Amino acid sequence: MPFPKKILMVDPSYYNVEYSINPFMQMNEKVDHEKAYAQWEMIKNAYLAQGLEVEILTGVEGLPDMVFCANPFFSHPNGILISQMRFEQRAKESEFFANYFKEKVIFQAKESFEGNGDLLWNYETMELFGGFGFRTKETIYPLIEKALGQSIVQLELISEDYYHLDTCLCILNAHTAAIVESAFSAESLAILKSKFSDIIYLDEREAKTSLAGNALSIDGRCVFVEKNALEFQKQLSARDFKVCVFDTSEYLKSGGSIFCMKNLIF
Ligand code: ARG
């Protein structure tokens, strides 16, 4: 199965940092809204330029994190899984998408599960990797496996800076992944090493300050990366990936970057 060609984004009209549910969200750091809009638009236009079909939804007032639309649902060729957000402040986002996808919904989480923030595809092998420990509960995965009729490689997250799997694991193509080593339990690290023959170890400082791991491989070749993740950009170029660089400074203030500001749709 190739990478999906359709991408969903939520515009940042109501984006803001209004509460703190992860270590990045510092209430004294104000979002520059004009800059945030321009940064989002750059990424959106780059998807269009890469030939992706982009579907834009208007943000909802009172849901300042809705721009991070990777989290409230997960897209699978069989249908849509609806998340149960770990924090009350984001609960209405998953309700919104349950309504939006209606009959396409095949699973509704009844315990914490944060969609494509914690459940990631290896699109080229169609394997699924599920992170747990902070936002998603380990116990949800057997239920999702049953609903999908597909097994999930489960990975334990142990560092609160990497609270979603998409902050510390970036699957680039069938056999290449970038990881933050300190984010995983020893057992999970061993699993990752057995699954990917080429592992890029992300610089810890870059991974933390620029969410380097929250990059997106759009087709196994072209990778969208945060502009300050310089070491990672070098590592990618050395492997012949095509690197597209974006400034996500305003979204880093909320603990998000490129990967979580979209959701690829089958
Ligand atoms: N402020 C959001 C939260 O804490 C950021 C989500 C970022 N998403 C991600 N998949 N890393 O929920």
Residues whose N, C-alpha, C, O or C-beta is under 5 A from the ligand:
A	BS01	LIG	I21 N22 D65 F68 A70 G117 H164 D166 S254 G255 G256 C260
